[in-house]
Amino acid sequence: MVESATPSANAKDIRLRAIYGASRDVVSADAARLQQVVWNLLTNAIKFTPKGGQIHVLIQRVNSHVELSISDTGIGIPESYLPHVFDRFSQRDSSTTRAYGGLGLGLAICKQLVELHGGSIRAASGGEGKGATFFVHLPLSIVQLEDEISPRIHPTAETQSAEAFLLPKLEGVHVFSVDDERDARELLQAVLEARGAKVTSFDSAEEALVALKTSKPSVLVCDIGMPKMDGYQLIRTLRASEPLVERIPALALTAFARAEDRKRSLIAGYQAHLAKPFDVGEFVLVIANLVGR
């Protein structure tokens, strides 16, 4: 991953250095999702570090966790903004937003992916102009030796959280997921497939509507703020074309989180509304409720 980001760093004359601990600690994780987290953090560091700066990547064991830290000498984060850095659509400074682009969803998605793995993520900074460091903590796996005859479970180890055991399974549920952001689609797929659901993803409302003419999913999960045709237009078009008694249950999953946004979603034809970034447990329960589980 560091090698992939090196050309971008070199283009800005940024020194990118990685240090890996000597121990061979193992975490139980989806490699693709963790690569997504690291890539987002690295590209952010490169984006917000001026020409001639430095970025250090460090992986080491800290007690019962593996810690990944990515430090840069970039524009830094004001102390007042640190508690909100992982919020969706976080707006630190409109001028900064215009200068660097982005919707402010990348770090929110990183947080959700890390927490899906039982880990945590936090940010630290000395203030504006003093760089920033992002820390990712992931719990160590308990590795069983191949020559052990009978399975053993460490008395203090939890392979799944208590909440995971209580959440309903979604086997046999087919979800249509519509979102123009690839990271959001991949996150939804990871969450739903972990509960046993089948997921078909679409990057536009138009593409989803074409598929809905010939396929009927168990539930539709749709973003609202999409280009060309938004989520409101999609659900209105769908509701106008389907019999009342055969309506597909639909969830609006959107960064538009005000009370009036929720009302508008329900009036348009959605049965439920959740704000991004969402709580995984609540999301699974809403889907289960929509499909009668």
C-alpha positions as CSV (number, residue, x, y, z in Angstrom):
1,M,0.0,0.0,0.0
2,V,2.9,2.4,0.8
3,E,4.5,1.5,-2.5
4,S,1.2,2.3,-4.3
5,A,1.1,5.8,-2.7
6,T,4.8,6.5,-3.3
7,P,4.4,8.0,-6.8
8,S,1.8,10.5,-5.5
9,A,4.2,11.5,-2.7
10,N,7.1,11.8,-5.0
11,A,5.1,14.1,-7.3
12,K,4.9,16.6,-4.3
13,D,8.5,15.9,-3.2
14,I,7.1,14.4,0.0
15,R,9.3,11.9,1.9
16,L,7.2,8.8,2.6
17,R,8.8,6.4,5.1
18,A,7.4,3.2,6.6
19,I,8.6,1.4,9.7
20,Y,7.3,-2.1,10.5
21,G,7.7,-3.8,13.9
22,A,9.8,-7.0,14.1
23,S,7.1,-9.1,15.6
24,R,4.8,-11.2,13.4
25,D,1.5,-10.4,15.1
26,V,-1.7,-11.4,13.4
27,V,-5.1,-9.7,13.3
28,S,-8.3,-11.2,12.0
29,A,-9.5,-8.9,9.3
30,D,-10.8,-8.5,5.8
31,A,-7.6,-7.5,3.9
32,A,-9.4,-5.5,1.3
33,R,-11.3,-3.4,3.9
34,L,-8.1,-2.7,5.8
35,Q,-6.4,-1.7,2.6
36,Q,-9.2,0.7,2.0
37,V,-8.7,2.3,5.4
38,V,-4.9,2.6,4.9
39,W,-5.3,4.0,1.4
40,N,-7.8,6.6,2.6
41,L,-5.5,7.7,5.4
42,L,-2.4,7.8,3.2
43,T,-4.0,9.7,0.4
44,N,-5.4,12.2,2.9
45,A,-1.9,12.7,4.4
46,I,-0.5,13.3,0.9
47,K,-3.3,15.7,0.0
48,F,-2.9,17.8,3.1
49,T,0.9,17.8,3.3
50,P,2.6,20.6,1.4
51,K,5.5,20.1,-1.0
52,G,8.7,19.0,0.7
53,G,6.9,17.5,3.7
54,Q,7.2,14.2,5.4
55,I,4.8,11.2,6.1
56,H,5.8,8.4,8.5
57,V,3.9,5.1,8.6
58,L,4.5,3.0,11.7
59,I,3.1,-0.5,12.6
60,Q,3.8,-1.9,16.0
61,R,2.3,-4.0,18.8
62,V,0.9,-2.1,21.7
63,N,-0.3,-4.4,24.5
64,S,-3.1,-6.6,23.0
65,H,-3.4,-4.5,19.8
66,V,-1.6,-3.8,16.6
67,E,-1.2,-0.1,16.2
68,L,-0.9,1.6,12.8
69,S,0.0,5.3,12.9
70,I,0.2,7.6,9.9
71,S,1.9,11.0,10.7
72,D,2.3,13.9,8.4
73,T,3.8,17.4,8.5
74,G,0.8,18.9,6.8
75,I,-1.8,21.6,7.6
76,G,-2.8,20.1,10.9
77,I,-6.1,20.0,12.7
78,P,-7.3,22.7,15.1
79,E,-8.0,21.4,18.6
80,S,-11.7,22.5,18.4
81,Y,-12.1,20.4,15.3
82,L,-10.6,17.1,16.5
83,P,-13.8,15.8,18.1
84,H,-15.6,16.2,14.7
85,V,-12.9,14.9,12.3
86,F,-14.7,11.6,11.8
87,D,-18.2,13.2,11.4
88,R,-19.9,12.9,8.0
89,F,-19.7,16.0,5.9
90,S,-17.5,17.6,8.5
91,Q,-16.9,21.2,7.5
92,R,-13.8,22.6,9.2
93,D,-13.4,25.5,6.8
94,S,-15.2,26.3,3.6
95,S,-12.0,27.7,2.0
96,T,-10.2,24.5,2.9
97,T,-13.0,22.4,1.4
98,R,-12.8,24.4,-1.8
99,A,-9.0,24.1,-2.0
100,Y,-8.7,20.4,-1.4
101,G,-12.1,19.0,-2.5
102,G,-13.9,16.0,-1.1
103,L,-17.2,15.4,0.7
104,G,-15.8,14.6,4.2
105,L,-17.1,11.0,4.1
106,G,-13.7,9.2,3.8
107,L,-12.8,9.4,7.4
108,A,-16.3,8.5,8.6
109,I,-16.1,5.4,6.4
110,C,-12.7,4.6,7.8
111,K,-14.1,4.8,11.3
112,Q,-16.9,2.4,10.5
113,L,-14.6,-0.1,8.8
114,V,-12.2,-0.1,11.7
115,E,-15.0,-0.6,14.2
116,L,-16.4,-3.4,12.2
117,H,-13.1,-5.2,12.9
118,G,-13.5,-4.5,16.6
119,G,-10.9,-1.8,16.5
120,S,-10.7,1.9,17.1
121,I,-9.4,5.0,15.3
122,R,-8.4,8.4,16.6
123,A,-6.7,11.6,15.4
124,A,-4.1,13.8,17.1
125,S,-2.6,17.1,16.1
126,G,-0.6,19.9,17.6
127,G,-2.8,22.5,15.8
128,E,-2.9,24.3,12.5
129,G,0.3,24.0,10.6
130,K,1.7,21.3,12.9
131,G,0.7,18.2,11.1
132,A,-1.6,15.3,12.2
133,T,-1.4,11.7,13.2
134,F,-4.1,9.1,12.8
135,F,-3.9,6.0,15.0
136,V,-5.7,2.7,14.1
137,H,-5.8,0.0,16.8
138,L,-6.8,-3.5,15.9
139,P,-7.1,-6.4,18.3
140,L,-4.7,-9.3,18.0
141,S,-6.0,-12.7,16.9
142,I,-5.5,-15.7,19.1
143,V,-3.7,-18.2,16.7
144,Q,-4.3,-21.9,17.2
145,L,-1.4,-24.2,16.3
146,E,-2.1,-26.8,13.6
147,D,-1.0,-29.7,15.8
148,E,-3.4,-29.0,18.6
149,I,-5.8,-31.9,18.7
150,S,-8.9,-30.2,20.3
151,P,-10.1,-26.7,19.8
152,R,-9.4,-24.3,22.7
153,I,-10.9,-21.0,23.4
154,H,-9.1,-18.4,25.5
155,P,-11.4,-17.6,28.5
156,T,-11.0,-13.8,28.0
157,A,-11.2,-13.9,24.2
158,E,-14.4,-12.7,22.4
159,T,-14.4,-13.7,18.7
160,Q,-17.6,-11.7,18.3
161,S,-19.2,-9.0,20.3
162,A,-22.3,-9.6,22.4
163,E,-24.2,-7.4,20.0
164,A,-23.1,-9.5,17.0
165,F,-24.7,-12.6,18.6
166,L,-27.9,-10.7,19.1
167,L,-28.3,-9.2,15.7
168,P,-30.6,-11.2,13.3
169,K,-29.2,-13.2,10.5
170,L,-30.1,-12.2,6.9
171,E,-29.8,-15.4,5.0
172,G,-32.1,-15.4,2.0
173,V,-32.4,-11.6,1.9
174,H,-31.4,-10.0,-1.4
175,V,-30.5,-6.3,-1.0
176,F,-30.3,-3.8,-3.8
177,S,-27.8,-1.2,-2.7
178,V,-27.6,2.2,-4.6
179,D,-24.9,4.7,-3.9
180,D,-22.6,6.7,-6.2
181,E,-19.7,6.5,-3.7
182,R,-17.7,3.2,-4.1
183,D,-16.5,3.2,-0.5
184,A,-20.1,3.4,0.8
185,R,-21.2,0.6,-1.5
186,E,-18.3,-1.6,-0.3
187,L,-19.0,-0.9,3.3
188,L,-22.7,-1.8,2.9
189,Q,-21.8,-5.0,1.1
190,A,-19.4,-6.0,3.9
191,V,-21.9,-5.3,6.7
192,L,-24.8,-7.2,4.9
193,E,-22.8,-10.1,3.7
194,A,-21.4,-10.6,7.2
195,R,-25.0,-11.3,8.3
196,G,-25.6,-13.7,5.4
197,A,-27.4,-11.4,2.9
198,K,-26.9,-11.3,-0.9
199,V,-26.1,-7.8,-2.1
200,T,-26.3,-6.3,-5.6
201,S,-24.8,-2.9,-5.9
202,F,-25.5,0.0,-8.3
203,D,-23.6,3.3,-8.7
204,S,-26.6,5.2,-10.1
205,A,-30.4,5.4,-9.7
206,E,-30.8,4.9,-13.4
207,E,-28.9,1.6,-13.4
208,A,-30.9,0.4,-10.4
209,L,-34.3,1.3,-12.0
210,V,-33.3,-0.8,-15.1
211,A,-32.6,-3.8,-12.9
212,L,-35.8,-3.3,-10.9
213,K,-37.8,-3.8,-14.1
214,T,-36.8,-7.5,-14.2
215,S,-35.7,-8.2,-10.6
216,K,-37.4,-7.8,-7.2
217,P,-35.1,-7.6,-4.3
218,S,-36.1,-8.2,-0.7
219,V,-35.2,-4.6,0.2
220,L,-33.8,-1.5,-1.4
221,V,-31.1,0.6,0.3
222,C,-30.6,3.9,-1.5
223,D,-28.5,7.0,-1.1
224,I,-30.3,10.3,-1.6
225,G,-27.6,12.8,-2.8
226,M,-26.7,11.3,-6.2
227,P,-26.0,13.1,-9.5
228,K,-28.5,13.2,-12.4
229,M,-31.3,11.2,-10.6
230,D,-31.3,11.4,-6.8
231,G,-32.8,9.0,-4.3
232,Y,-36.1,10.9,-4.1
233,Q,-36.6,10.6,-7.9
234,L,-35.7,6.9,-7.8
235,I,-38.2,6.0,-5.1
236,R,-41.0,8.1,-6.7
237,T,-40.4,6.4,-10.1
238,L,-40.4,3.0,-8.5
239,R,-43.6,3.5,-6.4
240,A,-45.4,4.8,-9.5
241,S,-44.6,1.7,-11.4
242,E,-45.4,-1.1,-8.8
243,P,-48.7,-2.3,-7.3
244,L,-49.4,-1.0,-3.8
245,V,-49.6,-4.5,-2.4
246,E,-46.2,-5.5,-3.9
247,R,-44.1,-2.6,-2.8
248,I,-40.4,-3.3,-2.2
249,P,-39.4,-2.2,1.3
250,A,-36.9,0.7,1.0
251,L,-34.4,2.4,3.3
252,A,-33.0,5.9,2.6
253,L,-29.4,5.8,3.8
254,T,-28.1,9.3,3.5
255,A,-25.9,12.1,4.9
256,F,-29.0,14.3,4.9
257,A,-29.8,13.8,8.5
258,R,-32.1,16.6,9.6
259,A,-35.7,15.9,10.7
260,E,-37.1,17.5,7.6
261,D,-34.9,15.2,5.5
262,R,-36.3,12.2,7.2
263,K,-39.9,13.4,6.6
264,R,-39.1,14.1,3.0
265,S,-37.7,10.6,2.6
266,L,-40.8,9.0,4.1
267,I,-43.2,11.2,2.0
268,A,-41.3,10.2,-1.1
269,G,-41.9,6.5,-0.5
270,Y,-39.2,5.1,1.8
271,Q,-40.3,3.1,4.8
272,A,-37.2,4.0,6.9
273,H,-34.4,6.6,7.0
274,L,-30.9,6.3,8.5
275,A,-28.1,8.9,8.6
276,K,-24.5,8.3,7.4
277,P,-22.3,7.2,9.0
278,F,-24.6,4.7,10.5
279,D,-24.5,2.4,13.5
280,V,-24.0,-1.1,12.2
281,G,-26.3,-2.7,14.8
282,E,-29.1,-0.3,14.1
283,F,-28.7,-0.7,10.3
284,V,-28.9,-4.5,10.5
285,L,-32.0,-4.2,12.7
286,V,-33.7,-1.8,10.4
287,I,-33.1,-4.1,7.4
288,A,-34.3,-7.1,9.4
289,N,-37.5,-5.2,10.4
290,L,-38.1,-4.2,6.8
291,V,-38.0,-7.8,5.6
292,G,-40.0,-9.1,8.6
293,R,-37.2,-10.8,10.5
